[in-house]
Amino acid sequence: MRLYELRQKEVINIRDCQRIGFVADIDMDPATGKVCQLIVPGQGKWCGFFGRDTEYVIGWKCVRQIGADIILVDVCAQETLRECGSKKNC
């Protein structure tokens, strides 16, 4: 599957059945080529304008199923939310 195909899928949290958003990017391990994390943008700064302050970083192990239109994940949304620009290793 290509990143382009992942970006068209909506991420749904199965813990609370909430929509998290659409995949914006992925974090890969350059040594193995494996996907480590999905990155989903958070809410916009002001009514969706002027960029974003936060993003959801979802570990690959939390992905439960990838369907035709959605990606099901099992995460605590507050624990996966981080400020944009901060680094986190695989």
Phi and psi restraints in degrees (range 20) as a CNS / XPLOR table:
assign (resid 1 and name C) (resid 2 and name N)
       (resid 2 and name CA) (resid 2 and name C) 1.0 -98.2 20.0 2
assign (resid 2 and name N) (resid 2 and name CA)
       (resid 2 and name C) (resid 3 and name N) 1.0 158.9 20.0 2
assign (resid 2 and name C) (resid 3 and name N)
       (resid 3 and name CA) (resid 3 and name C) 1.0 -57.2 20.0 2
assign (resid 3 and name N) (resid 3 and name CA)
       (resid 3 and name C) (resid 4 and name N) 1.0 -39.2 20.0 2
assign (resid 3 and name C) (resid 4 and name N)
       (resid 4 and name CA) (resid 4 and name C) 1.0 -55.7 20.0 2
assign (resid 4 and name N) (resid 4 and name CA)
       (resid 4 and name C) (resid 5 and name N) 1.0 -40.6 20.0 2
assign (resid 4 and name C) (resid 5 and name N)
       (resid 5 and name CA) (resid 5 and name C) 1.0 -71.2 20.0 2
assign (resid 5 and name N) (resid 5 and name CA)
       (resid 5 and name C) (resid 6 and name N) 1.0 -36.7 20.0 2
assign (resid 5 and name C) (resid 6 and name N)
       (resid 6 and name CA) (resid 6 and name C) 1.0 -66.3 20.0 2
assign (resid 6 and name N) (resid 6 and name CA)
       (resid 6 and name C) (resid 7 and name N) 1.0 -35.7 20.0 2
assign (resid 6 and name C) (resid 7 and name N)
       (resid 7 and name CA) (resid 7 and name C) 1.0 -67.1 20.0 2
assign (resid 7 and name N) (resid 7 and name CA)
       (resid 7 and name C) (resid 8 and name N) 1.0 -18.2 20.0 2
assign (resid 7 and name C) (resid 8 and name N)
       (resid 8 and name CA) (resid 8 and name C) 1.0 -89.2 20.0 2
assign (resid 8 and name N) (resid 8 and name CA)
       (resid 8 and name C) (resid 9 and name N) 1.0 -1.5 20.0 2
assign (resid 8 and name C) (resid 9 and name N)
       (resid 9 and name CA) (resid 9 and name C) 1.0 -103.5 20.0 2
assign (resid 9 and name N) (resid 9 and name CA)
       (resid 9 and name C) (resid 10 and name N) 1.0 139.0 20.0 2
assign (resid 9 and name C) (resid 10 and name N)
       (resid 10 and name CA) (resid 10 and name C) 1.0 -87.8 20.0 2
assign (resid 10 and name N) (resid 10 and name CA)
       (resid 10 and name C) (resid 11 and name N) 1.0 139.3 20.0 2
assign (resid 10 and name C) (resid 11 and name N)
       (resid 11 and name CA) (resid 11 and name C) 1.0 -95.1 20.0 2
assign (resid 11 and name N) (resid 11 and name CA)
       (resid 11 and name C) (resid 12 and name N) 1.0 125.4 20.0 2
assign (resid 11 and name C) (resid 12 and name N)
       (resid 12 and name CA) (resid 12 and name C) 1.0 -119.7 20.0 2
assign (resid 12 and name N) (resid 12 and name CA)
       (resid 12 and name C) (resid 13 and name N) 1.0 132.9 20.0 2
assign (resid 12 and name C) (resid 13 and name N)
       (resid 13 and name CA) (resid 13 and name C) 1.0 -88.2 20.0 2
assign (resid 13 and name N) (resid 13 and name CA)
       (resid 13 and name C) (resid 14 and name N) 1.0 120.5 20.0 2
assign (resid 13 and name C) (resid 14 and name N)
       (resid 14 and name CA) (resid 14 and name C) 1.0 -78.0 20.0 2
assign (resid 14 and name N) (resid 14 and name CA)
       (resid 14 and name C) (resid 15 and name N) 1.0 -13.2 20.0 2
assign (resid 14 and name C) (resid 15 and name N)
       (resid 15 and name CA) (resid 15 and name C) 1.0 -67.6 20.0 2
assign (resid 15 and name N) (resid 15 and name CA)
       (resid 15 and name C) (resid 16 and name N) 1.0 -42.7 20.0 2
assign (resid 15 and name C) (resid 16 and name N)
       (resid 16 and name CA) (resid 16 and name C) 1.0 -126.7 20.0 2
assign (resid 16 and name N) (resid 16 and name CA)
       (resid 16 and name C) (resid 17 and name N) 1.0 8.4 20.0 2
assign (resid 16 and name C) (resid 17 and name N)
       (resid 17 and name CA) (resid 17 and name C) 1.0 56.8 20.0 2
assign (resid 17 and name N) (resid 17 and name CA)
       (resid 17 and name C) (resid 18 and name N) 1.0 32.9 20.0 2
assign (resid 17 and name C) (resid 18 and name N)
       (resid 18 and name CA) (resid 18 and name C) 1.0 -98.0 20.0 2
assign (resid 18 and name N) (resid 18 and name CA)
       (resid 18 and name C) (resid 19 and name N) 1.0 146.3 20.0 2
assign (resid 18 and name C) (resid 19 and name N)
       (resid 19 and name CA) (resid 19 and name C) 1.0 -78.6 20.0 2
assign (resid 19 and name N) (resid 19 and name CA)
       (resid 19 and name C) (resid 20 and name N) 1.0 128.6 20.0 2
assign (resid 19 and name C) (resid 20 and name N)
       (resid 20 and name CA) (resid 20 and name C) 1.0 -93.8 20.0 2
assign (resid 20 and name N) (resid 20 and name CA)
       (resid 20 and name C) (resid 21 and name N) 1.0 -40.2 20.0 2
assign (resid 20 and name C) (resid 21 and name N)
       (resid 21 and name CA) (resid 21 and name C) 1.0 144.7 20.0 2
assign (resid 21 and name N) (resid 21 and name CA)
       (resid 21 and name C) (resid 22 and name N) 1.0 -162.3 20.0 2
assign (resid 21 and name C) (resid 22 and name N)
       (resid 22 and name CA) (resid 22 and name C) 1.0 -107.4 20.0 2
assign (resid 22 and name N) (resid 22 and name CA)
       (resid 22 and name C) (resid 23 and name N) 1.0 146.0 20.0 2
assign (resid 22 and name C) (resid 23 and name N)
       (resid 23 and name CA) (resid 23 and name C) 1.0 -62.5 20.0 2
assign (resid 23 and name N) (resid 23 and name CA)
       (resid 23 and name C) (resid 24 and name N) 1.0 128.1 20.0 2
assign (resid 23 and name C) (resid 24 and name N)
       (resid 24 and name CA) (resid 24 and name C) 1.0 -102.6 20.0 2
assign (resid 24 and name N) (resid 24 and name CA)
       (resid 24 and name C) (resid 25 and name N) 1.0 -32.3 20.0 2
assign (resid 24 and name C) (resid 25 and name N)
       (resid 25 and name CA) (resid 25 and name C) 1.0 -159.6 20.0 2
assign (resid 25 and name N) (resid 25 and name CA)
       (resid 25 and name C) (resid 26 and name N) 1.0 170.1 20.0 2
assign (resid 25 and name C) (resid 26 and name N)
       (resid 26 and name CA) (resid 26 and name C) 1.0 -131.6 20.0 2
assign (resid 26 and name N) (resid 26 and name CA)
       (resid 26 and name C) (resid 27 and name N) 1.0 156.0 20.0 2
assign (resid 26 and name C) (resid 27 and name N)
       (resid 27 and name CA) (resid 27 and name C) 1.0 -112.2 20.0 2
assign (resid 27 and name N) (resid 27 and name CA)
       (resid 27 and name C) (resid 28 and name N) 1.0 123.3 20.0 2
assign (resid 27 and name C) (resid 28 and name N)
       (resid 28 and name CA) (resid 28 and name C) 1.0 -115.9 20.0 2
assign (resid 28 and name N) (resid 28 and name CA)
       (resid 28 and name C) (resid 29 and name N) 1.0 150.9 20.0 2
assign (resid 28 and name C) (resid 29 and name N)
       (resid 29 and name CA) (resid 29 and name C) 1.0 -83.6 20.0 2
assign (resid 29 and name N) (resid 29 and name CA)
       (resid 29 and name C) (resid 30 and name N) 1.0 114.5 20.0 2
assign (resid 29 and name C) (resid 30 and name N)
       (resid 30 and name CA) (resid 30 and name C) 1.0 -65.4 20.0 2
assign (resid 30 and name N) (resid 30 and name CA)
       (resid 30 and name C) (resid 31 and name N) 1.0 -25.4 20.0 2
assign (resid 30 and name C) (resid 31 and name N)
       (resid 31 and name CA) (resid 31 and name C) 1.0 -72.9 20.0 2
assign (resid 31 and name N) (resid 31 and name CA)
       (resid 31 and name C) (resid 32 and name N) 1.0 -38.9 20.0 2
assign (resid 31 and name C) (resid 32 and name N)
       (resid 32 and name CA) (resid 32 and name C) 1.0 -106.5 20.0 2
assign (resid 32 and name N) (resid 32 and name CA)
       (resid 32 and name C) (resid 33 and name N) 1.0 -20.8 20.0 2
assign (resid 32 and name C) (resid 33 and name N)
       (resid 33 and name CA) (resid 33 and name C) 1.0 80.1 20.0 2
assign (resid 33 and name N) (resid 33 and name CA)
       (resid 33 and name C) (resid 34 and name N) 1.0 9.7 20.0 2
assign (resid 33 and name C) (resid 34 and name N)
       (resid 34 and name CA) (resid 34 and name C) 1.0 -87.9 20.0 2
assign (resid 34 and name N) (resid 34 and name CA)
       (resid 34 and name C) (resid 35 and name N) 1.0 146.7 20.0 2
assign (resid 34 and name C) (resid 35 and name N)
       (resid 35 and name CA) (resid 35 and name C) 1.0 -74.3 20.0 2
assign (resid 35 and name N) (resid 35 and name CA)
       (resid 35 and name C) (resid 36 and name N) 1.0 129.4 20.0 2
assign (resid 35 and name C) (resid 36 and name N)
       (resid 36 and name CA) (resid 36 and name C) 1.0 -99.0 20.0 2
assign (resid 36 and name N) (resid 36 and name CA)
       (resid 36 and name C) (resid 37 and name N) 1.0 -41.7 20.0 2
assign (resid 36 and name C) (resid 37 and name N)
       (resid 37 and name CA) (resid 37 and name C) 1.0 -148.1 20.0 2
assign (resid 37 and name N) (resid 37 and name CA)
       (resid 37 and name C) (resid 38 and name N) 1.0 149.8 20.0 2
assign (resid 37 and name C) (resid 38 and name N)
       (resid 38 and name CA) (resid 38 and name C) 1.0 -99.8 20.0 2
assign (resid 38 and name N) (resid 38 and name CA)
       (resid 38 and name C) (resid 39 and name N) 1.0 139.9 20.0 2
assign (resid 38 and name C) (resid 39 and name N)
       (resid 39 and name CA) (resid 39 and name C) 1.0 -117.4 20.0 2
assign (resid 39 and name N) (resid 39 and name CA)
       (resid 39 and name C) (resid 40 and name N) 1.0 122.1 20.0 2
assign (resid 39 and name C) (resid 40 and name N)
       (resid 40 and name CA) (resid 40 and name C) 1.0 -121.8 20.0 2
assign (resid 40 and name N) (resid 40 and name CA)
       (resid 40 and name C) (resid 41 and name N) 1.0 125.3 20.0 2
assign (resid 40 and name C) (resid 41 and name N)
       (resid 41 and name CA) (resid 41 and name C) 1.0 -61.7 20.0 2
assign (resid 41 and name N) (resid 41 and name CA)
       (resid 41 and name C) (resid 42 and name N) 1.0 144.6 20.0 2
assign (resid 41 and name C) (resid 42 and name N)
       (resid 42 and name CA) (resid 42 and name C) 1.0 -86.4 20.0 2
assign (resid 42 and name N) (resid 42 and name CA)
       (resid 42 and name C) (resid 43 and name N) 1.0 -161.4 20.0 2
assign (resid 42 and name C) (resid 43 and name N)
       (resid 43 and name CA) (resid 43 and name C) 1.0 -68.1 20.0 2
assign (resid 43 and name N) (resid 43 and name CA)
       (resid 43 and name C) (resid 44 and name N) 1.0 152.1 20.0 2
assign (resid 43 and name C) (resid 44 and name N)
       (resid 44 and name CA) (resid 44 and name C) 1.0 -71.1 20.0 2
assign (resid 44 and name N) (resid 44 and name CA)
       (resid 44 and name C) (resid 45 and name N) 1.0 161.9 20.0 2
assign (resid 44 and name C) (resid 45 and name N)
       (resid 45 and name CA) (resid 45 and name C) 1.0 -64.4 20.0 2
assign (resid 45 and name N) (resid 45 and name CA)
       (resid 45 and name C) (resid 46 and name N) 1.0 -46.7 20.0 2
assign (resid 45 and name C) (resid 46 and name N)
       (resid 46 and name CA) (resid 46 and name C) 1.0 -140.8 20.0 2
assign (resid 46 and name N) (resid 46 and name CA)
       (resid 46 and name C) (resid 47 and name N) 1.0 101.9 20.0 2
assign (resid 46 and name C) (resid 47 and name N)
       (resid 47 and name CA) (resid 47 and name C) 1.0 53.8 20.0 2
assign (resid 47 and name N) (resid 47 and name CA)
       (resid 47 and name C) (resid 48 and name N) 1.0 33.2 20.0 2
assign (resid 47 and name C) (resid 48 and name N)
       (resid 48 and name CA) (resid 48 and name C) 1.0 86.5 20.0 2
assign (resid 48 and name N) (resid 48 and name CA)
       (resid 48 and name C) (resid 49 and name N) 1.0 -1.5 20.0 2
assign (resid 48 and name C) (resid 49 and name N)
       (resid 49 and name CA) (resid 49 and name C) 1.0 -100.2 20.0 2
assign (resid 49 and name N) (resid 49 and name CA)
       (resid 49 and name C) (resid 50 and name N) 1.0 168.0 20.0 2
assign (resid 49 and name C) (resid 50 and name N)
       (resid 50 and name CA) (resid 50 and name C) 1.0 64.9 20.0 2
assign (resid 50 and name N) (resid 50 and name CA)
       (resid 50 and name C) (resid 51 and name N) 1.0 33.5 20.0 2
assign (resid 50 and name C) (resid 51 and name N)
       (resid 51 and name CA) (resid 51 and name C) 1.0 82.2 20.0 2
assign (resid 51 and name N) (resid 51 and name CA)
       (resid 51 and name C) (resid 52 and name N) 1.0 -163.8 20.0 2
assign (resid 51 and name C) (resid 52 and name N)
       (resid 52 and name CA) (resid 52 and name C) 1.0 -133.8 20.0 2
assign (resid 52 and name N) (resid 52 and name CA)
       (resid 52 and name C) (resid 53 and name N) 1.0 147.9 20.0 2
assign (resid 52 and name C) (resid 53 and name N)
       (resid 53 and name CA) (resid 53 and name C) 1.0 -95.2 20.0 2
assign (resid 53 and name N) (resid 53 and name CA)
       (resid 53 and name C) (resid 54 and name N) 1.0 -29.4 20.0 2
assign (resid 53 and name C) (resid 54 and name N)
       (resid 54 and name CA) (resid 54 and name C) 1.0 -130.1 20.0 2
assign (resid 54 and name N) (resid 54 and name CA)
       (resid 54 and name C) (resid 55 and name N) 1.0 163.9 20.0 2
assign (resid 54 and name C) (resid 55 and name N)
       (resid 55 and name CA) (resid 55 and name C) 1.0 -149.4 20.0 2
assign (resid 55 and name N) (resid 55 and name CA)
       (resid 55 and name C) (resid 56 and name N) 1.0 154.0 20.0 2
assign (resid 55 and name C) (resid 56 and name N)
       (resid 56 and name CA) (resid 56 and name C) 1.0 -94.0 20.0 2
assign (resid 56 and name N) (resid 56 and name CA)
       (resid 56 and name C) (resid 57 and name N) 1.0 129.2 20.0 2
assign (resid 56 and name C) (resid 57 and name N)
       (resid 57 and name CA) (resid 57 and name C) 1.0 -114.7 20.0 2
assign (resid 57 and name N) (resid 57 and name CA)
       (resid 57 and name C) (resid 58 and name N) 1.0 108.6 20.0 2
assign (resid 57 and name C) (resid 58 and name N)
       (resid 58 and name CA) (resid 58 and name C) 1.0 -109.4 20.0 2
assign (resid 58 and name N) (resid 58 and name CA)
       (resid 58 and name C) (resid 59 and name N) 1.0 118.6 20.0 2
assign (resid 58 and name C) (resid 59 and name N)
       (resid 59 and name CA) (resid 59 and name C) 1.0 -63.3 20.0 2
assign (resid 59 and name N) (resid 59 and name CA)
       (resid 59 and name C) (resid 60 and name N) 1.0 144.4 20.0 2
assign (resid 59 and name C) (resid 60 and name N)
       (resid 60 and name CA) (resid 60 and name C) 1.0 -59.7 20.0 2
assign (resid 60 and name N) (resid 60 and name CA)
       (resid 60 and name C) (resid 61 and name N) 1.0 -31.6 20.0 2
assign (resid 60 and name C) (resid 61 and name N)
       (resid 61 and name CA) (resid 61 and name C) 1.0 -67.2 20.0 2
assign (resid 61 and name N) (resid 61 and name CA)
       (resid 61 and name C) (resid 62 and name N) 1.0 -16.4 20.0 2
assign (resid 61 and name C) (resid 62 and name N)
       (resid 62 and name CA) (resid 62 and name C) 1.0 -87.0 20.0 2
assign (resid 62 and name N) (resid 62 and name CA)
       (resid 62 and name C) (resid 63 and name N) 1.0 -9.9 20.0 2
assign (resid 62 and name C) (resid 63 and name N)
       (resid 63 and name CA) (resid 63 and name C) 1.0 -74.6 20.0 2
assign (resid 63 and name N) (resid 63 and name CA)
       (resid 63 and name C) (resid 64 and name N) 1.0 122.9 20.0 2
assign (resid 63 and name C) (resid 64 and name N)
       (resid 64 and name CA) (resid 64 and name C) 1.0 -96.7 20.0 2
assign (resid 64 and name N) (resid 64 and name CA)
       (resid 64 and name C) (resid 65 and name N) 1.0 -37.9 20.0 2
assign (resid 64 and name C) (resid 65 and name N)
       (resid 65 and name CA) (resid 65 and name C) 1.0 -160.1 20.0 2
assign (resid 65 and name N) (resid 65 and name CA)
       (resid 65 and name C) (resid 66 and name N) 1.0 143.5 20.0 2
assign (resid 65 and name C) (resid 66 and name N)
       (resid 66 and name CA) (resid 66 and name C) 1.0 -115.7 20.0 2
assign (resid 66 and name N) (resid 66 and name CA)
       (resid 66 and name C) (resid 67 and name N) 1.0 117.4 20.0 2
assign (resid 66 and name C) (resid 67 and name N)
       (resid 67 and name CA) (resid 67 and name C) 1.0 -105.2 20.0 2
assign (resid 67 and name N) (resid 67 and name CA)
       (resid 67 and name C) (resid 68 and name N) 1.0 -169.3 20.0 2
assign (resid 67 and name C) (resid 68 and name N)
       (resid 68 and name CA) (resid 68 and name C) 1.0 -66.7 20.0 2
assign (resid 68 and name N) (resid 68 and name CA)
       (resid 68 and name C) (resid 69 and name N) 1.0 -34.9 20.0 2
assign (resid 68 and name C) (resid 69 and name N)
       (resid 69 and name CA) (resid 69 and name C) 1.0 -120.3 20.0 2
assign (resid 69 and name N) (resid 69 and name CA)
       (resid 69 and name C) (resid 70 and name N) 1.0 -20.5 20.0 2
assign (resid 69 and name C) (resid 70 and name N)
       (resid 70 and name CA) (resid 70 and name C) 1.0 -134.2 20.0 2
assign (resid 70 and name N) (resid 70 and name CA)
       (resid 70 and name C) (resid 71 and name N) 1.0 161.8 20.0 2
assign (resid 70 and name C) (resid 71 and name N)
       (resid 71 and name CA) (resid 71 and name C) 1.0 -120.4 20.0 2
assign (resid 71 and name N) (resid 71 and name CA)
       (resid 71 and name C) (resid 72 and name N) 1.0 122.3 20.0 2
assign (resid 71 and name C) (resid 72 and name N)
       (resid 72 and name CA) (resid 72 and name C) 1.0 -94.2 20.0 2
assign (resid 72 and name N) (resid 72 and name CA)
       (resid 72 and name C) (resid 73 and name N) 1.0 129.0 20.0 2
assign (resid 72 and name C) (resid 73 and name N)
       (resid 73 and name CA) (resid 73 and name C) 1.0 -127.7 20.0 2
assign (resid 73 and name N) (resid 73 and name CA)
       (resid 73 and name C) (resid 74 and name N) 1.0 156.6 20.0 2
assign (resid 73 and name C) (resid 74 and name N)
       (resid 74 and name CA) (resid 74 and name C) 1.0 -122.5 20.0 2
assign (resid 74 and name N) (resid 74 and name CA)
       (resid 74 and name C) (resid 75 and name N) 1.0 94.8 20.0 2
assign (resid 74 and name C) (resid 75 and name N)
       (resid 75 and name CA) (resid 75 and name C) 1.0 -140.5 20.0 2
assign (resid 75 and name N) (resid 75 and name CA)
       (resid 75 and name C) (resid 76 and name N) 1.0 160.0 20.0 2
assign (resid 75 and name C) (resid 76 and name N)
       (resid 76 and name CA) (resid 76 and name C) 1.0 -89.3 20.0 2
assign (resid 76 and name N) (resid 76 and name CA)
       (resid 76 and name C) (resid 77 and name N) 1.0 111.4 20.0 2
assign (resid 76 and name C) (resid 77 and name N)
       (resid 77 and name CA) (resid 77 and name C) 1.0 -56.5 20.0 2
assign (resid 77 and name N) (resid 77 and name CA)
       (resid 77 and name C) (resid 78 and name N) 1.0 -38.8 20.0 2
assign (resid 77 and name C) (resid 78 and name N)
       (resid 78 and name CA) (resid 78 and name C) 1.0 -68.8 20.0 2
assign (resid 78 and name N) (resid 78 and name CA)
       (resid 78 and name C) (resid 79 and name N) 1.0 -29.8 20.0 2
assign (resid 78 and name C) (resid 79 and name N)
       (resid 79 and name CA) (resid 79 and name C) 1.0 -76.9 20.0 2
assign (resid 79 and name N) (resid 79 and name CA)
       (resid 79 and name C) (resid 80 and name N) 1.0 -25.0 20.0 2
assign (resid 79 and name C) (resid 80 and name N)
       (resid 80 and name CA) (resid 80 and name C) 1.0 -91.3 20.0 2
assign (resid 80 and name N) (resid 80 and name CA)
       (resid 80 and name C) (resid 81 and name N) 1.0 -10.0 20.0 2
assign (resid 80 and name C) (resid 81 and name N)
       (resid 81 and name CA) (resid 81 and name C) 1.0 -79.1 20.0 2
assign (resid 81 and name N) (resid 81 and name CA)
       (resid 81 and name C) (resid 82 and name N) 1.0 130.1 20.0 2
assign (resid 81 and name C) (resid 82 and name N)
       (resid 82 and name CA) (resid 82 and name C) 1.0 -140.4 20.0 2
assign (resid 82 and name N) (resid 82 and name CA)
       (resid 82 and name C) (resid 83 and name N) 1.0 163.0 20.0 2
assign (resid 82 and name C) (resid 83 and name N)
       (resid 83 and name CA) (resid 83 and name C) 1.0 -72.2 20.0 2
assign (resid 83 and name N) (resid 83 and name CA)
       (resid 83 and name C) (resid 84 and name N) 1.0 141.8 20.0 2
assign (resid 83 and name C) (resid 84 and name N)
       (resid 84 and name CA) (resid 84 and name C) 1.0 -61.5 20.0 2
assign (resid 84 and name N) (resid 84 and name CA)
       (resid 84 and name C) (resid 85 and name N) 1.0 138.9 20.0 2
assign (resid 84 and name C) (resid 85 and name N)
       (resid 85 and name CA) (resid 85 and name C) 1.0 96.0 20.0 2
assign (resid 85 and name N) (resid 85 and name CA)
       (resid 85 and name C) (resid 86 and name N) 1.0 -18.8 20.0 2
assign (resid 85 and name C) (resid 86 and name N)
       (resid 86 and name CA) (resid 86 and name C) 1.0 -78.4 20.0 2
assign (resid 86 and name N) (resid 86 and name CA)
       (resid 86 and name C) (resid 87 and name N) 1.0 144.0 20.0 2
assign (resid 86 and name C) (resid 87 and name N)
       (resid 87 and name CA) (resid 87 and name C) 1.0 -97.8 20.0 2
assign (resid 87 and name N) (resid 87 and name CA)
       (resid 87 and name C) (resid 88 and name N) 1.0 145.4 20.0 2
assign (resid 87 and name C) (resid 88 and name N)
       (resid 88 and name CA) (resid 88 and name C) 1.0 -143.2 20.0 2
assign (resid 88 and name N) (resid 88 and name CA)
       (resid 88 and name C) (resid 89 and name N) 1.0 131.3 20.0 2
assign (resid 88 and name C) (resid 89 and name N)
       (resid 89 and name CA) (resid 89 and name C) 1.0 -80.3 20.0 2
assign (resid 89 and name N) (resid 89 and name CA)
       (resid 89 and name C) (resid 90 and name N) 1.0 162.9 20.0 2
